[in-house]
């Protein structure tokens, strides 16, 4: 009682042990009979989101927002994401 967790009746702790010795742990509310491929896909999707956020910070300065109104925050975020999308499309085109 009183413990907050993801929606659903059960929450699973998933451990990942890499050959390098690194260990990672994740929480999941997927069903117990979910295929391993689905669980891994959900975990890796989170990793991709983290990578994009890191690029938005390092390359485009999304964290440097110093607006004077609440409406300027979504505009800044939207323009930064549009910039990122444009840069990614250029990189993909260059890579072939």
C-alpha positions as a LaTeX table, in Angstrom:
\begin{tabular}{lrrr}
\hline
Residue & $x$ (\AA) & $y$ (\AA) & $z$ (\AA) \\
\hline
Unk1 & 0.00 & 0.00 & 0.00 \\
Unk2 & 1.16 & 3.49 & $-0.77$ \\
Unk3 & 3.92 & 2.38 & $-3.16$ \\
Unk4 & 3.72 & 4.00 & $-6.56$ \\
Unk5 & 4.60 & 2.06 & $-9.70$ \\
Unk6 & 3.67 & 1.77 & $-13.34$ \\
Unk7 & 0.00 & 1.14 & $-14.26$ \\
Unk8 & $-1.14$ & $-2.46$ & $-14.05$ \\
Unk9 & $-1.33$ & $-5.14$ & $-11.41$ \\
Unk10 & 2.27 & $-6.36$ & $-11.61$ \\
Unk11 & 5.61 & $-4.70$ & $-12.16$ \\
Unk12 & 8.63 & $-6.73$ & $-13.25$ \\
Unk13 & 12.28 & $-5.99$ & $-12.56$ \\
Unk14 & 14.32 & $-6.97$ & $-15.60$ \\
Unk15 & 18.08 & $-7.39$ & $-15.33$ \\
Unk16 & 20.52 & $-7.15$ & $-18.21$ \\
Unk17 & 24.02 & $-8.55$ & $-17.76$ \\
Unk18 & 26.40 & $-7.69$ & $-20.58$ \\
Unk19 & 29.57 & $-9.52$ & $-21.54$ \\
Unk20 & 31.53 & $-6.42$ & $-20.49$ \\
Unk21 & 30.37 & $-6.95$ & $-16.91$ \\
Unk22 & 27.95 & $-4.00$ & $-17.07$ \\
Unk23 & 24.58 & $-4.56$ & $-15.41$ \\
Unk24 & 21.40 & $-2.62$ & $-16.13$ \\
Unk25 & 17.98 & $-2.91$ & $-14.51$ \\
Unk26 & 14.61 & $-1.88$ & $-15.88$ \\
Unk27 & 11.01 & $-1.84$ & $-14.62$ \\
Unk28 & 8.27 & $-3.18$ & $-16.87$ \\
Unk29 & 4.52 & $-3.63$ & $-16.62$ \\
Unk30 & 4.35 & $-5.92$ & $-19.65$ \\
Unk31 & 2.50 & $-9.22$ & $-19.10$ \\
Unk32 & 4.50 & $-12.12$ & $-17.66$ \\
Unk33 & 4.10 & $-14.07$ & $-20.92$ \\
Unk34 & 5.41 & $-11.23$ & $-23.12$ \\
Unk35 & 8.00 & $-12.46$ & $-25.61$ \\
Unk36 & 11.61 & $-11.56$ & $-24.89$ \\
Unk37 & 11.79 & $-9.72$ & $-28.22$ \\
Unk38 & 8.94 & $-7.40$ & $-27.16$ \\
Unk39 & 10.60 & $-6.69$ & $-23.79$ \\
Unk40 & 13.96 & $-5.97$ & $-25.44$ \\
Unk41 & 12.25 & $-3.71$ & $-28.01$ \\
Unk42 & 10.60 & $-1.65$ & $-25.27$ \\
Unk43 & 13.90 & $-1.32$ & $-23.40$ \\
Unk44 & 15.82 & $-0.30$ & $-26.52$ \\
Unk45 & 13.12 & 2.25 & $-27.46$ \\
Unk46 & 13.83 & 3.99 & $-24.16$ \\
Unk47 & 17.53 & 4.02 & $-24.99$ \\
Unk48 & 16.83 & 5.66 & $-28.36$ \\
Unk49 & 14.80 & 8.39 & $-26.62$ \\
Unk50 & 17.69 & 9.05 & $-24.25$ \\
Unk51 & 20.11 & 9.33 & $-27.18$ \\
Unk52 & 17.87 & 11.84 & $-28.98$ \\
Unk53 & 17.53 & 13.90 & $-25.79$ \\
Unk54 & 21.32 & 13.91 & $-25.40$ \\
Unk55 & 21.74 & 15.10 & $-29.00$ \\
Unk56 & 19.13 & 17.83 & $-28.47$ \\
Unk57 & 21.11 & 19.07 & $-25.49$ \\
Unk58 & 24.62 & 18.80 & $-26.95$ \\
Unk59 & 24.03 & 19.87 & $-30.54$ \\
Unk60 & 21.05 & 22.21 & $-30.35$ \\
Unk61 & 20.97 & 23.51 & $-26.77$ \\
Unk62 & 17.43 & 22.54 & $-25.86$ \\
Unk63 & 18.36 & 22.93 & $-22.19$ \\
Unk64 & 19.48 & 26.55 & $-22.65$ \\
Unk65 & 15.94 & 27.94 & $-22.75$ \\
Unk66 & 15.57 & 31.28 & $-20.95$ \\
Unk67 & 12.11 & 32.38 & $-21.99$ \\
Unk68 & 9.93 & 34.98 & $-20.32$ \\
Unk69 & 6.57 & 33.31 & $-20.87$ \\
Unk70 & 5.12 & 29.84 & $-20.65$ \\
Unk71 & 4.13 & 29.88 & $-24.31$ \\
Unk72 & 7.71 & 30.37 & $-25.43$ \\
Unk73 & 8.81 & 27.02 & $-23.92$ \\
Unk74 & 6.74 & 24.84 & $-26.28$ \\
Unk75 & 7.81 & 27.02 & $-29.21$ \\
Unk76 & 11.49 & 26.64 & $-28.30$ \\
Unk77 & 11.05 & 22.89 & $-27.87$ \\
Unk78 & 9.20 & 22.53 & $-31.17$ \\
Unk79 & 11.79 & 24.53 & $-33.11$ \\
Unk80 & 14.62 & 22.50 & $-31.55$ \\
Unk81 & 12.94 & 19.23 & $-32.51$ \\
Unk82 & 12.35 & 20.51 & $-36.06$ \\
Unk83 & 16.05 & 21.42 & $-36.26$ \\
Unk84 & 17.01 & 17.96 & $-35.02$ \\
Unk85 & 14.75 & 16.28 & $-37.56$ \\
Unk86 & 16.29 & 18.34 & $-40.37$ \\
Unk87 & 19.83 & 17.47 & $-39.25$ \\
Unk88 & 18.97 & 13.78 & $-38.98$ \\
Unk89 & 17.49 & 13.76 & $-42.49$ \\
Unk90 & 20.70 & 15.39 & $-43.81$ \\
Unk91 & 22.84 & 12.80 & $-42.01$ \\
Unk92 & 20.77 & 9.92 & $-43.37$ \\
Unk93 & 20.91 & 11.33 & $-46.90$ \\
Unk94 & 24.70 & 11.75 & $-46.61$ \\
Unk95 & 25.11 & 8.19 & $-45.28$ \\
Unk96 & 23.14 & 6.85 & $-48.22$ \\
\hline
\end{tabular}
